[in-house]
Amino acid sequence: MKIFTAEQIYQADKSTIKKQKISSDDLMERAATGIFDWIHSRLQGANVNIQLFCGIGNNGGDGIALARHLKENGYSLQVHVVNYSEKRSKDFLLNLERLKDRKIWPDFINADSELPKISPDDIVIDAIFGIGLNRAPDVWVSNLIENINASSAFVLSVDIPSGLPCHRVPWDVEHVIRANYVLSFQVPKLVFFLPETGIYQNQWEILDIGLDQEYMDRTVTDYELIGRNETLPLYKQRTKFSHKGTYGHSLIIGGSYGKIGAVQLAGNSCLSIGSGLVTAFVPECGYHSLQTATPEIMVTTDDEDDSITNIEISFKPTAIGIGMGMGTKAVTSKALGKFLKKNTVPLVIDADGLNILAKHPELIKNVPKRSVLTPHPKELERLIGTWTDDFDKLEKVKAFSTKNDCVVVVKGAHSITVYNEKGYVNTTGNPGMATAGSGDVLTGIITGLIAQGYSSLDAAIFGVYLHGLAGDIAVAQFGYEALKASIISENIGKAYLELLRSPNRKKEEQNV
């Protein structure tokens, strides 16, 4: 699913109005009807007090039109118009007149007005600001937002939480509506998925308002949201007469004294994702533990007992995952630099492999093109430098990816895979996956997918999705706190089954 900018959404509105030969007011009515239907299907006329806060732009017009539907269907309703400007949109004024024609008189809130009293039992509908917000709210409007947030009432925001701009972080973190639920028109917004801005809504849902599909299809966006529908087409089905050589030979390089477990996690995950063969290259201290713990993994070792000092491989691997648990000793850094100069096989670089690159940026030029880098936030900072906010971070990642022709997985609650100027936002995963070794599992998954013939970009997108899906399946049994990386790895097979499960079969099982 594409993630559109505010400007692109405005163009979609214009294209819809022109092609479908409707007015902007007709489009507003669609939006209001969609919101009402969503609310009414859940409340079913329940005796609850609804406080509706509307701005004086088109988002407020949506709210005013919604007020008419709510009142006509018998809901207890108080309508507040937040009078933050002398300018009012044409469609807002049109719907305001319709409201008055029905003898519904809004309460106009101005800078000198007393703040409305809101009960924790009320439902607040927030339609103050929309996606066009380009400046900080006035002080008195900010006070109103704080008042709504402090009320403990359930808050439903129309399209986007008020005070949250589409293109940047908020001007003041306290002056944004904290919505329990957001009904987003037609498409999600990028701010729903970034750490600094995603905190302003607990849940969101798309409302289809019939925007011009041709425009939506042909428009190129900087970001896409990756769900099941986007992931399924990437899957490579196995053939009857294939054998283990068909699915590649993965090499996992890493480990040091006390950190061999990272290689075991990556190797296990590499096997579970479908790599035909997996060999681990580790210091000698890891030989026996790996051979005992995972008999399916072949093991070759460095001459040194406790760290990697010279990477010599006697076979041609299909894909290589490198860096997990291997430390950043001078001798290990030297070994990585020497290895990079002679290696041409695609790499998945994680953990200390990234830290060595950050310490020795001259080595980056020797990383094979379209390799995959999987940094957590601190590793990313060492690679690209500090950033002012999440938007700045993504721009710097894009620049780094373009300059070095590599795929970067920005790990987080919604991991974002970046290649050149494009970002792919993941939808699976949960807080239980914030645990030691989870990244090693992901490295193994992506390495194993590349070994099977997936492109580096597809392997990263698909791998991040399956990694999160395995975590979601596991957390249902173990809970957030008890979820371990090894459990995530053990659920990779179930993630495949869930991805490939027929939707009809899932419904049938739910009805049993």
C-alpha positions in Angstrom: 0.0 0.0 0.0 1.4 3.4 -1.0 2.0 6.1 1.6 1.1 9.4 0.1 2.3 12.9 1.1 -0.2 15.6 2.0 0.4 17.2 -1.4 -0.3 14.0 -3.3 -3.5 13.4 -1.3 -4.7 16.9 -2.3 -3.9 16.1 -5.9 -5.9 12.8 -5.5 -8.9 14.9 -4.2 -8.7 17.2 -7.3 -8.3 14.3 -9.7 -11.3 12.6 -8.1 -13.5 15.7 -8.3 -12.6 16.2 -11.9 -12.9 12.6 -13.2 -16.0 11.6 -11.2 -17.6 15.0 -11.9 -18.5 15.6 -8.3 -18.0 18.7 -6.1 -15.6 19.0 -3.2 -18.7 19.1 -0.9 -19.7 15.6 -2.3 -16.3 14.3 -1.4 -16.6 15.8 2.1 -20.0 14.1 2.4 -18.5 10.8 1.5 -15.9 11.2 4.3 -18.5 12.3 6.9 -20.8 9.3 5.9 -17.9 6.9 6.2 -17.0 8.2 9.7 -20.6 8.1 10.8 -21.1 4.5 9.5 -17.9 3.4 11.4 -19.1 5.0 14.6 -22.7 3.9 14.3 -21.8 0.3 13.6 -20.0 0.3 17.0 -22.2 2.4 19.2 -25.6 1.3 17.7 -27.3 4.4 19.1 -25.9 4.0 22.6 -26.7 6.7 25.2 -23.2 8.2 25.3 -22.2 11.9 25.3 -20.2 12.8 22.2 -18.2 16.0 22.1 -17.1 17.0 18.6 -14.3 19.5 18.1 -14.1 21.0 14.6 -11.7 23.4 13.1 -12.7 25.9 10.4 -10.9 24.2 7.5 -11.8 21.1 5.5 -11.1 18.8 8.3 -13.5 20.8 10.4 -15.9 20.6 7.5 -15.8 16.8 7.7 -16.6 17.1 11.4 -19.5 19.5 10.9 -21.0 17.2 8.2 -20.5 14.3 10.6 -22.4 16.2 13.4 -25.4 16.4 11.1 -25.5 12.6 10.7 -25.0 12.0 14.4 -27.7 14.3 15.4 -30.2 13.0 12.8 -29.6 9.5 14.2 -30.4 10.5 17.8 -26.9 10.8 19.4 -26.3 13.1 22.3 -23.9 15.6 20.8 -22.1 18.8 21.6 -20.5 20.6 18.7 -17.5 22.9 19.3 -16.1 25.1 16.6 -12.4 25.9 17.3 -12.3 29.4 15.9 -8.5 29.6 15.3 -8.6 31.9 12.2 -10.7 34.4 10.3 -10.4 32.3 7.2 -12.9 29.5 6.7 -13.0 26.9 3.9 -16.0 27.1 1.5 -17.2 23.6 2.3 -16.9 24.2 6.1 -19.2 27.2 5.7 -21.6 25.2 3.5 -21.9 22.4 6.1 -22.2 24.9 9.0 -25.3 26.4 7.3 -26.8 22.9 6.9 -26.2 22.3 10.6 -27.9 25.6 11.5 -30.8 24.8 9.2 -31.4 21.8 11.5 -31.4 24.0 14.6 -28.1 22.6 15.7 -26.1 25.5 17.2 -22.4 24.9 17.7 -20.4 26.4 20.6 -17.7 28.7 19.2 -14.5 28.5 21.1 -12.2 31.6 20.9 -9.0 32.6 22.6 -10.9 34.1 25.6 -13.4 31.2 25.9 -13.5 28.9 28.9 -12.3 25.4 28.1 -15.1 22.9 27.8 -15.6 20.4 30.5 -15.0 16.8 29.3 -16.0 13.8 31.3 -13.9 10.6 31.1 -17.1 8.9 30.0 -17.5 11.1 27.0 -16.4 10.3 23.5 -14.3 13.1 21.9 -14.2 13.4 18.1 -11.2 15.4 17.0 -11.6 17.3 13.7 -9.7 20.4 14.5 -6.7 20.2 12.2 -6.1 18.1 9.1 -3.1 17.1 7.0 -2.4 20.6 5.9 -1.2 21.9 9.2 2.0 23.9 8.6 2.6 25.9 11.7 2.3 25.4 15.5 -1.2 25.8 16.9 -1.8 29.1 18.8 -1.3 29.0 22.5 -5.0 28.9 23.4 -5.6 26.1 20.9 -2.7 24.2 22.4 -4.3 24.6 25.8 -7.5 23.1 24.4 -5.6 20.1 23.1 -3.9 19.6 26.5 -7.4 19.8 28.0 -8.7 17.1 25.7 -5.7 14.9 26.4 -6.1 15.3 30.2 -9.8 14.3 30.1 -9.2 10.6 29.9 -12.1 10.4 27.4 -11.9 8.1 24.4 -10.6 10.2 21.5 -11.3 9.5 17.8 -9.4 11.6 15.4 -10.5 12.4 11.9 -7.8 11.6 9.3 -4.9 12.6 11.6 -4.5 13.6 15.3 -4.8 17.4 15.5 -1.5 19.2 16.0 0.5 16.5 14.2 1.9 17.7 10.9 2.3 15.2 8.0 5.8 16.2 7.0 7.7 16.8 10.2 7.8 16.2 14.0 5.4 18.3 16.1 6.5 21.8 17.2 5.7 20.9 20.8 5.2 17.3 21.9 2.5 18.3 24.4 0.4 20.1 21.8 -0.8 17.1 19.8 -4.0 15.1 20.3 -3.3 11.7 21.7 -5.9 9.7 19.9 -7.2 6.3 20.9 -8.2 5.7 17.3 -7.6 7.5 13.9 -9.8 7.0 10.9 -7.4 7.9 8.0 -9.0 8.7 4.6 -8.0 6.3 1.8 -4.3 5.9 2.8 -2.2 5.8 6.0 0.2 8.6 6.8 4.0 8.1 7.3 3.8 9.8 10.7 1.8 6.8 12.0 4.9 4.6 11.8 7.8 6.7 13.1 8.9 6.6 16.7 8.6 10.3 17.4 5.1 10.7 15.8 3.5 7.2 16.0 3.0 7.7 19.7 0.0 10.0 19.1 -2.4 7.2 18.1 -3.0 3.8 19.5 -4.8 2.4 16.5 -5.6 3.5 13.0 -7.9 2.3 10.2 -8.3 3.2 6.6 -11.7 4.7 5.4 -12.2 4.3 1.7 -13.8 7.4 0.3 -13.5 6.5 -3.3 -10.5 8.6 -4.4 -9.5 8.3 -8.1 -7.9 4.8 -8.4 -6.1 5.6 -11.6 -4.3 8.5 -9.9 -3.5 6.3 -6.9 -2.1 3.6 -9.0 0.1 5.7 -11.2 1.5 8.0 -8.6 5.0 7.2 -7.4 5.5 7.5 -3.6 8.6 7.7 -1.5 7.2 5.0 0.9 5.1 1.9 0.8 3.5 0.0 3.6 4.3 -3.7 3.5 1.6 -6.1 4.6 0.5 -9.6 3.6 -0.8 -8.5 0.1 2.6 -6.8 -0.7 4.6 -9.7 0.7 2.9 -12.7 -1.0 4.0 -11.8 -4.5 7.6 -11.9 -3.4 7.4 -15.6 -2.3 9.4 -18.1 -4.4 7.6 -21.4 -4.5 9.7 -24.6 -4.3 9.7 -27.0 -7.2 9.3 -30.8 -7.1 12.6 -31.8 -8.5 14.8 -29.4 -6.6 17.5 -30.4 -4.1 19.5 -28.7 -1.4 21.9 -27.2 -3.9 19.0 -25.4 -5.6 18.4 -23.2 -2.5 21.9 -22.0 -2.0 24.8 -22.3 0.4 24.8 -19.6 3.1 27.9 -18.6 5.1 27.5 -17.1 8.5 30.7 -15.4 9.8 30.9 -14.1 13.3 31.3 -15.0 17.0 34.0 -14.5 19.6 34.6 -15.9 23.0 31.3 -15.8 24.9 29.3 -14.7 21.8 29.0 -17.9 19.7 25.2 -17.9 20.5 24.8 -15.1 18.0 26.1 -17.3 15.2 23.9 -20.2 16.3 20.8 -18.0 16.2 21.7 -16.6 12.7 22.6 -20.1 11.4 19.4 -21.7 12.7 17.3 -18.9 11.2 19.1 -19.2 7.9 18.2 -22.9 7.8 14.6 -22.3 8.9 14.0 -19.7 6.2 15.0 -22.3 3.6 18.7 -22.0 2.8 19.8 -25.4 1.3 23.1 -25.5 3.1 24.6 -23.4 5.9 28.2 -23.2 7.1 29.4 -21.1 10.0 32.8 -19.6 10.2 33.8 -19.0 13.9 36.8 -18.9 16.2 37.9 -22.3 17.4 36.2 -21.8 20.7 32.8 -22.1 19.0 33.4 -25.3 17.1 32.1 -27.9 19.6 29.1 -25.8 20.9 27.8 -25.2 17.3 28.3 -28.8 16.2 26.4 -30.0 19.3 23.6 -27.4 19.3 22.8 -27.4 15.6 24.0 -30.5 13.8 22.5 -29.3 10.5 25.1 -26.4 10.4 28.5 -27.2 9.0 31.4 -25.4 10.9 34.8 -24.2 9.8 37.0 -22.2 12.1 39.6 -19.5 12.4 43.1 -20.5 13.6 42.6 -18.4 16.7 40.6 -19.7 19.7 38.7 -16.6 20.9 38.3 -14.2 17.9 38.3 -14.0 14.2 41.7 -13.1 12.7 41.7 -14.4 9.2 38.7 -15.3 7.1 39.6 -18.0 4.7 36.8 -20.0 3.0 37.3 -23.1 0.9 34.0 -22.9 -1.0 32.0 -20.4 -2.9 28.9 -19.4 -0.8 25.7 -18.0 -2.4 25.2 -15.4 0.3 27.0 -14.3 3.4 25.8 -13.0 6.8 28.6 -11.4 8.8 29.2 -9.4 12.0 27.1 -10.9 14.7 29.1 -11.4 18.0 32.5 -11.1 16.4 33.8 -8.1 18.3 35.8 -5.1 17.1 39.3 -6.0 18.0 42.0 -4.5 15.7 42.9 -8.0 14.4 39.2 -8.7 13.6 38.8 -5.3 11.9 41.9 -6.1 9.8 40.5 -9.5 8.9 37.2 -8.0 7.8 39.0 -5.4 5.7 41.1 -8.1 4.0 38.0 -10.2 3.4 36.0 -7.3 1.8 38.8 -6.7 -0.7 38.5 -10.2 -2.2 34.8 -11.0 -1.7 32.2 -10.5 -4.4 29.3 -12.4 -2.8 26.3 -10.4 -1.5 26.6 -9.6 2.2 24.2 -9.1 5.0 26.1 -7.0 7.5 25.0 -6.8 11.1 26.2 -5.8 14.6 30.0 -5.7 14.9 30.4 -5.8 11.2 28.6 -2.5 11.1 30.6 -1.1 14.0 33.9 -1.9 12.2 32.6 -0.2 9.1 31.7 2.9 11.2 35.2 2.9 12.7 36.9 2.4 9.3 34.6 4.1 6.8 37.2 3.6 4.0 36.1 -0.1 4.0 32.6 0.7 2.9 33.8 1.1 -0.7 34.7 -2.6 -0.8 31.2 -3.8 0.4 29.6 -5.5 -2.6 26.9 -3.5 -4.3 23.3 -4.1 -3.0 24.5 -5.7 0.2 22.1 -5.4 3.1 22.9 -3.5 6.3 20.8 -4.2 9.4 21.6 -1.6 12.0 19.8 -0.9 15.3 19.6 2.8 16.2 23.0 3.2 17.8 24.7 1.2 15.0 22.9 3.4 12.5 24.1 6.6 14.2 27.7 5.4 14.1 27.3 4.8 10.4 25.5 8.0 9.2 26.0 10.4 12.1 23.4 12.0 14.4 20.0 13.2 13.2 17.7 15.9 14.4 14.5 13.9 14.1 13.0 10.8 12.4 12.5 12.6 9.1 16.1 13.8 9.1 17.2 10.3 9.9 15.3 8.8 6.9 16.8 11.4 4.6 20.3 10.6 5.8 19.7 6.9 5.4 18.4 7.5 1.8 21.6 9.5 1.0 23.8 6.8 2.5 22.0 4.0 0.6 22.2 5.9 -2.7 25.9 6.8 -2.2 27.0 3.3 -1.4 24.3 1.4 -3.4 23.2 -0.7 -0.4 20.0 -1.7 1.2 19.6 -0.4 4.8 17.1 -1.9 7.2 16.3 0.7 9.8 15.2 -1.5 12.7 12.4 -0.4 15.0 8.8 -0.9 15.9 8.0 -0.4 12.2 11.3 -1.4 10.6 11.9 0.5 7.4 13.8 -1.0 4.5 15.5 1.7 2.4 17.0 1.4 -1.0 18.1 4.6 -2.7 15.2 7.1 -2.4 12.5 4.5 -1.5 11.4 3.2 1.9 9.3 0.1 2.7 7.5 0.3 6.1 6.9 -3.0 7.8 3.7 -3.9 9.6 4.6 -7.0 11.6 6.4 -7.3 14.9 5.8 -6.4 18.6 7.5 -5.0 21.7 8.5 -8.6 22.8 11.0 -8.7 20.0 13.1 -6.0 21.7 15.3 -8.8 23.1 18.9 -10.0 22.7 19.5 -11.9 19.6 16.5 -10.8 17.7 18.7 -9.0 15.2 20.8 -12.1 14.7 17.7 -14.0 13.7 16.9 -11.3 11.2 20.4 -11.5 9.7 20.1 -15.2 9.2 16.6 -14.9 7.6 17.8 -12.3 5.1 21.0 -14.2 4.3 19.0 -17.4 3.7 16.5 -15.6 1.4 19.4 -14.2 -0.7 20.9 -17.7 -0.9 17.6 -18.9 -2.4 17.7 -16.4 -5.2 15.8 -13.4 -3.8 17.2 -10.0 -4.7 18.8 -8.2 -1.8 15.9 -5.7 -1.7 13.2 -8.4 -1.8 15.0 -10.5 0.7 15.2 -7.5 3.1 11.5 -6.6 2.7 10.3 -10.2 2.8 12.7 -11.1 5.6 11.7 -8.2 7.9 8.0 -9.1 7.4 8.5 -12.8 8.1 10.7 -12.0 11.1 8.0 -9.8 12.6 5.3 -12.4 11.8 7.2 -15.1 13.5 7.4 -12.8 16.6 3.7 -12.1 16.4 2.9 -15.8 16.3 5.3 -16.6 19.2 4.2 -13.7 21.4 0.6 -15.1 21.5 1.9 -18.1 23.4 4.8 -16.6 25.4 3.9 -12.9 26.0 6.1 -9.9 25.5 8.4 -10.4 28.4 9.2 -14.1 27.9 9.8 -13.9 24.2 13.3 -15.0 23.3 15.2 -14.7 20.0 15.4 -18.5 19.8 11.6 -18.7 20.0 11.3 -16.3 17.2 13.6 -18.5 15.1 11.5 -21.6 16.0 8.4 -19.9 14.6 9.7 -19.0 11.2 8.0 -22.1 9.7 4.7 -21.1 11.2 5.2 -17.6 9.8 5.5 -19.1 6.3 2.3 -21.2 6.9 0.4 -18.1 8.1 1.6 -16.1 5.1 0.5 -18.8 2.7 -2.7 -19.8 4.4 -5.9 -19.4 2.4 -8.0 -16.5 3.8 -11.1 -18.7 3.4 -9.5 -21.5 5.5 -8.7 -18.9 8.2 -12.4 -17.9 8.3 -13.5 -21.5 8.5 -11.2 -22.2 11.5 -12.5 -19.1 13.3 -16.1 -20.4 12.8 -15.3 -23.8 14.3 
